[in-house]
């Protein structure tokens, strides 16, 4: 889906309004934001430790195993979304906290944080929804617009999507490397990576080994030694369930922020010599929000405010709620669409989009 760009005058006025929102909000960033993220970190650590401990009580009754796995899944969600994702964007660098620093933070995920910072933070947030530049649009696997040629394997993309949802962290980890042709193909001529392909592959496997060792060997073995080897497999299964809980939730939120029915795509030609106002305009048309409770926003890492995150990726997520109201008002003022809706509605349009573009276009069928 493509769209025409408003007049230069409209976009310049729009740019000024959005810049003003950013300046006023960032001027207030400080102790309140630091207090919030530290509270989230404490809750996340309690859920992580508590979930692993409660899971061990499954030795006495299976319900505790299930409760523990759920608690650990919530901890992983908070670690990845409200903490890790925002920290790695530099939202909390102002705190000078070595544990919440964008350059050194590492999350509970098989995707290497350094790889994420190199690709997602730059590539996706610079070239949002530009076909041929933003590999995150469809992740190179799903056809989600007519800008991409239909292939026979697209018939099965809903099943592929289900698999991506269940194994989301693994798909993200591999996706961060495939663009640089680390495992196959000739290196990209225009690659600007600060490290070699060999180092990329080494980091990729090192992070997988670390995450897999923790969840599927170390913690299960510690419990198994004291409570018997059946508990080894119980803890392993509980950790796997926690990872699936995190994967399903993260995938759902991210897809709802990027691939709903009304999300637009752009060609490289459209975005040549793009002004700041045009860039803001593209971020809004390439994003969608979710409406819901405070808990929904926290559990989504405030990516329920994807529009605002794309506009201000380094802003503390704590501020997105108040900013969203202002951005929505500015969009209304300038006649710019603002895509938002309930989780159920937005997710239903994501599923509809995946299914719609899995079908072979009639024009392509006729030409064949």
PLY file of the C-alpha trace (Angstrom):
ply
format ascii 1.0
element vertex 368
property float x
property float y
property float z
element edge 367
property int vertex1
property int vertex2
end_header
0.00 0.00 0.00
1.35 3.40 -0.94
0.01 6.87 -0.27
0.45 10.40 -1.56
2.37 12.88 0.58
0.66 16.06 1.89
1.90 19.48 0.80
5.32 20.68 1.90
3.68 23.42 3.95
1.50 20.95 5.82
4.42 18.64 6.53
6.59 21.49 7.78
3.87 22.65 10.18
3.40 19.04 11.23
7.14 18.68 11.82
7.21 21.76 14.02
4.34 20.44 16.16
5.94 17.01 16.57
9.32 18.55 17.40
7.67 20.69 20.04
6.07 17.64 21.64
9.46 15.94 21.78
11.27 18.96 23.21
8.68 19.59 25.91
8.56 15.93 26.92
12.32 15.30 26.96
12.79 18.42 29.08
10.80 16.69 31.85
12.63 13.35 31.65
14.49 12.60 34.85
14.00 11.16 38.30
10.40 10.08 37.73
11.41 7.99 34.72
14.38 6.49 36.57
12.18 5.57 39.52
9.70 3.88 37.20
12.18 1.71 35.30
13.97 0.67 38.51
10.62 -0.44 39.93
9.95 -2.49 36.79
13.41 -4.08 37.08
12.72 -5.07 40.70
9.38 -6.62 39.78
10.97 -8.46 36.85
13.72 -9.93 39.02
11.26 -11.02 41.71
9.11 -12.73 39.08
12.16 -14.41 37.55
13.52 -15.75 40.84
10.06 -16.43 42.26
8.87 -18.19 39.13
11.84 -20.55 39.10
11.36 -21.28 42.82
7.61 -21.83 42.56
8.15 -24.14 39.60
10.22 -26.40 41.85
7.15 -26.83 44.08
5.69 -28.73 41.16
7.42 -31.68 42.84
4.45 -31.65 45.24
1.65 -30.58 42.87
1.61 -29.79 39.13
-0.33 -26.55 39.63
2.77 -24.93 41.18
4.80 -25.94 38.15
2.26 -24.18 35.94
2.14 -21.05 38.13
5.93 -20.90 38.22
6.22 -21.23 34.44
3.66 -18.44 34.00
5.53 -16.16 36.42
8.79 -16.82 34.59
7.08 -16.10 31.26
5.90 -12.72 32.58
9.43 -11.99 33.81
10.83 -12.74 30.36
8.23 -10.47 28.76
9.16 -7.57 31.05
12.86 -8.19 30.51
12.54 -8.17 26.73
9.89 -5.54 26.15
9.61 -2.92 28.89
13.24 -3.14 29.99
15.53 -4.51 27.28
13.96 -3.05 24.16
13.73 0.46 25.62
17.11 0.36 27.33
18.83 -0.70 24.10
17.28 2.30 22.35
19.11 4.53 24.82
15.95 5.66 26.61
17.60 5.41 30.03
21.19 6.35 29.24
20.59 9.64 31.07
20.65 7.66 34.34
24.31 6.64 33.90
23.35 3.25 35.34
25.79 0.56 34.10
22.99 -2.05 34.21
20.60 0.07 32.11
23.05 1.31 29.51
22.21 0.95 25.82
25.77 -0.03 24.87
26.19 -2.89 27.33
22.72 -4.22 28.20
22.11 -7.90 27.45
18.65 -9.45 27.61
17.16 -12.89 28.32
16.82 -13.83 24.67
18.71 -15.96 22.15
19.10 -12.86 19.97
22.45 -11.19 20.66
21.86 -7.64 21.92
24.78 -6.24 19.91
23.27 -7.66 16.73
19.90 -6.15 17.63
21.39 -2.71 18.16
23.22 -2.81 14.82
20.22 -3.84 12.72
16.90 -3.05 14.39
17.85 0.27 15.97
19.33 1.63 12.75
17.81 -0.23 9.81
14.19 -0.56 10.91
13.89 2.81 12.63
15.52 4.67 9.75
13.82 2.96 6.82
10.49 2.05 8.42
8.26 0.25 5.89
10.37 1.16 2.86
10.18 -1.94 0.70
13.69 -3.12 -0.11
15.25 -1.24 2.81
13.31 -2.29 5.92
13.79 -6.05 6.30
11.48 -6.05 9.33
8.45 -5.60 7.06
7.43 -9.25 6.77
10.83 -10.37 8.09
11.79 -11.53 4.60
9.35 -14.43 5.01
5.78 -13.12 4.93
4.24 -11.34 1.95
2.18 -8.49 3.41
1.62 -6.10 0.50
1.35 -5.99 -3.29
4.80 -4.38 -3.35
6.24 -7.87 -2.92
5.93 -10.46 -5.67
3.84 -13.50 -4.78
5.65 -16.83 -4.57
4.13 -20.33 -4.34
5.40 -20.75 -0.77
3.30 -17.75 0.27
0.28 -20.07 0.21
1.50 -21.49 3.52
2.45 -18.24 5.20
-0.25 -18.41 7.87
1.21 -21.72 9.05
4.66 -20.12 8.85
3.36 -17.21 10.93
2.12 -19.61 13.63
5.58 -21.19 13.73
7.22 -17.75 13.89
4.95 -16.86 16.81
5.85 -19.92 18.86
9.59 -19.61 18.10
9.76 -15.83 17.83
13.05 -15.27 19.68
14.80 -17.76 17.41
13.39 -16.15 14.29
14.48 -12.71 15.45
17.98 -13.96 16.25
18.41 -15.43 12.77
16.73 -12.48 11.06
19.28 -10.09 12.56
22.05 -11.95 10.71
20.52 -13.04 7.42
20.65 -9.54 5.92
24.45 -9.62 6.03
24.55 -13.11 4.47
26.57 -14.48 7.33
25.85 -18.15 6.65
25.53 -18.17 2.86
25.91 -15.99 -0.23
28.37 -13.25 -1.06
28.81 -10.46 1.52
26.88 -7.26 0.87
29.07 -4.78 -1.02
27.59 -1.86 0.88
27.90 -3.51 4.29
28.94 -1.06 6.99
29.23 -3.53 9.83
31.95 -2.67 12.33
32.86 -6.35 12.75
33.50 -9.33 10.47
30.97 -11.95 9.36
32.95 -14.50 11.37
32.56 -12.45 14.54
28.83 -12.07 13.85
28.42 -15.83 13.58
30.50 -16.33 16.73
28.32 -13.90 18.70
25.18 -15.55 17.30
26.10 -19.04 18.51
27.64 -17.81 21.77
24.39 -16.14 22.80
22.35 -19.22 21.86
24.65 -21.45 23.91
24.37 -19.14 26.91
20.56 -18.90 26.80
20.06 -22.61 26.10
22.51 -23.62 28.84
20.71 -21.50 31.44
17.16 -22.64 30.66
17.65 -26.19 29.45
20.66 -27.48 31.39
21.84 -25.45 34.38
18.58 -24.75 36.23
17.05 -28.16 35.42
20.25 -29.89 36.56
20.38 -28.00 39.87
16.83 -29.08 40.69
17.33 -32.58 39.32
20.33 -33.23 41.57
18.26 -32.58 44.72
14.79 -33.76 43.72
15.47 -36.46 41.17
15.89 -36.52 37.44
12.15 -36.45 36.62
12.26 -32.88 37.96
15.12 -32.14 35.57
12.74 -32.66 32.68
9.90 -30.86 34.49
12.01 -27.71 34.96
13.25 -27.94 31.39
9.67 -28.14 30.15
8.61 -25.26 32.43
11.38 -23.05 31.08
10.35 -23.97 27.54
6.73 -23.03 28.34
7.88 -19.68 29.78
9.79 -18.97 26.57
6.73 -19.83 24.47
4.57 -17.50 26.61
7.08 -14.69 25.99
7.35 -15.52 22.27
3.60 -15.55 21.64
3.01 -12.28 23.49
5.97 -10.44 21.97
5.09 -11.59 18.47
1.46 -10.56 18.88
2.31 -7.07 20.12
4.98 -6.45 17.49
2.79 -7.67 14.63
-0.07 -5.49 15.88
2.24 -2.48 15.83
3.53 -3.05 12.29
1.24 -5.17 10.12
-2.37 -4.13 10.72
-4.79 -3.49 7.87
-4.17 0.25 7.53
-0.37 0.24 7.81
1.23 1.76 4.69
4.33 0.81 2.76
6.64 3.07 0.77
8.98 2.76 -2.19
12.59 3.90 -2.13
11.79 6.51 -4.80
9.08 8.06 -2.62
11.55 8.58 0.21
14.46 10.11 -1.69
15.60 13.44 -0.21
13.05 12.99 2.56
12.49 15.95 4.88
12.08 15.55 8.62
8.37 16.19 8.24
8.09 13.45 5.61
10.00 11.09 7.89
7.58 11.78 10.74
4.66 11.28 8.35
6.06 7.90 7.23
6.54 6.74 10.81
2.89 7.44 11.60
1.49 5.79 8.47
3.79 2.80 9.00
2.66 2.14 12.58
-0.43 1.24 14.58
-1.36 1.57 18.25
-3.31 -0.45 20.79
-5.84 0.92 23.25
-6.16 -0.75 26.64
-5.32 -0.76 30.32
-2.15 0.45 32.00
-1.15 -3.20 32.46
-1.42 -3.79 28.70
0.91 -0.87 28.02
3.48 -2.02 30.59
3.39 -5.65 29.43
3.82 -4.55 25.82
6.86 -2.44 26.70
4.62 0.47 25.69
4.88 -0.79 22.10
1.12 -0.50 22.31
2.14 3.10 21.49
4.06 2.03 18.39
3.31 5.30 16.60
5.02 7.28 19.35
7.87 4.78 19.62
8.62 5.15 15.91
8.55 8.93 16.24
10.68 9.02 19.40
12.56 5.69 19.75
14.93 6.98 22.45
12.22 8.47 24.66
11.55 6.66 27.99
8.50 4.46 27.44
6.96 5.87 30.64
6.19 9.02 28.63
4.41 7.44 25.67
0.96 7.54 27.28
0.89 11.32 27.68
2.65 11.86 24.36
0.13 9.70 22.45
-2.71 12.08 23.26
-0.73 15.05 21.96
0.43 13.27 18.80
-3.12 12.16 18.05
-4.36 15.76 18.41
-1.62 17.03 16.06
-2.50 14.38 13.48
-6.14 15.44 13.63
-5.12 19.08 13.26
-3.21 18.37 10.04
-5.56 15.72 8.62
-3.08 12.86 9.02
-4.44 9.34 9.76
-3.75 7.93 13.23
-4.15 4.16 13.38
-5.30 2.82 16.76
-7.71 0.24 18.13
-8.25 -2.56 20.62
-5.88 -5.53 20.78
-8.59 -7.85 19.44
-9.42 -5.56 16.52
-5.84 -4.87 15.53
-4.82 -8.50 15.82
-7.78 -9.62 13.69
-6.63 -7.27 10.91
-3.09 -8.67 11.17
-4.39 -12.20 10.65
-6.61 -10.99 7.79
-3.61 -9.31 6.14
-1.45 -12.41 6.41
-4.19 -14.54 4.84
-5.07 -11.96 2.16
-1.56 -11.68 0.80
-0.98 -15.42 0.95
-3.32 -15.77 -2.04
-1.97 -15.50 -5.57
-3.04 -12.16 -7.13
-5.55 -12.54 -9.96
-3.46 -10.36 -12.24
-0.41 -12.55 -11.68
-2.52 -15.67 -12.33
-3.84 -14.22 -15.60
-0.34 -13.30 -16.79
0.86 -16.83 -16.07
0 1
1 2
2 3
3 4
4 5
5 6
6 7
7 8
8 9
9 10
10 11
11 12
12 13
13 14
14 15
15 16
16 17
17 18
18 19
19 20
20 21
21 22
22 23
23 24
24 25
25 26
26 27
27 28
28 29
29 30
30 31
31 32
32 33
33 34
34 35
35 36
36 37
37 38
38 39
39 40
40 41
41 42
42 43
43 44
44 45
45 46
46 47
47 48
48 49
49 50
50 51
51 52
52 53
53 54
54 55
55 56
56 57
57 58
58 59
59 60
60 61
61 62
62 63
63 64
64 65
65 66
66 67
67 68
68 69
69 70
70 71
71 72
72 73
73 74
74 75
75 76
76 77
77 78
78 79
79 80
80 81
81 82
82 83
83 84
84 85
85 86
86 87
87 88
88 89
89 90
90 91
91 92
92 93
93 94
94 95
95 96
96 97
97 98
98 99
99 100
100 101
101 102
102 103
103 104
104 105
105 106
106 107
107 108
108 109
109 110
110 111
111 112
112 113
113 114
114 115
115 116
116 117
117 118
118 119
119 120
120 121
121 122
122 123
123 124
124 125
125 126
126 127
127 128
128 129
129 130
130 131
131 132
132 133
133 134
134 135
135 136
136 137
137 138
138 139
139 140
140 141
141 142
142 143
143 144
144 145
145 146
146 147
147 148
148 149
149 150
150 151
151 152
152 153
153 154
154 155
155 156
156 157
157 158
158 159
159 160
160 161
161 162
162 163
163 164
164 165
165 166
166 167
167 168
168 169
169 170
170 171
171 172
172 173
173 174
174 175
175 176
176 177
177 178
178 179
179 180
180 181
181 182
182 183
183 184
184 185
185 186
186 187
187 188
188 189
189 190
190 191
191 192
192 193
193 194
194 195
195 196
196 197
197 198
198 199
199 200
200 201
201 202
202 203
203 204
204 205
205 206
206 207
207 208
208 209
209 210
210 211
211 212
212 213
213 214
214 215
215 216
216 217
217 218
218 219
219 220
220 221
221 222
222 223
223 224
224 225
225 226
226 227
227 228
228 229
229 230
230 231
231 232
232 233
233 234
234 235
235 236
236 237
237 238
238 239
239 240
240 241
241 242
242 243
243 244
244 245
245 246
246 247
247 248
248 249
249 250
250 251
251 252
252 253
253 254
254 255
255 256
256 257
257 258
258 259
259 260
260 261
261 262
262 263
263 264
264 265
265 266
266 267
267 268
268 269
269 270
270 271
271 272
272 273
273 274
274 275
275 276
276 277
277 278
278 279
279 280
280 281
281 282
282 283
283 284
284 285
285 286
286 287
287 288
288 289
289 290
290 291
291 292
292 293
293 294
294 295
295 296
296 297
297 298
298 299
299 300
300 301
301 302
302 303
303 304
304 305
305 306
306 307
307 308
308 309
309 310
310 311
311 312
312 313
313 314
314 315
315 316
316 317
317 318
318 319
319 320
320 321
321 322
322 323
323 324
324 325
325 326
326 327
327 328
328 329
329 330
330 331
331 332
332 333
333 334
334 335
335 336
336 337
337 338
338 339
339 340
340 341
341 342
342 343
343 344
344 345
345 346
346 347
347 348
348 349
349 350
350 351
351 352
352 353
353 354
354 355
355 356
356 357
357 358
358 359
359 360
360 361
361 362
362 363
363 364
364 365
365 366
366 367
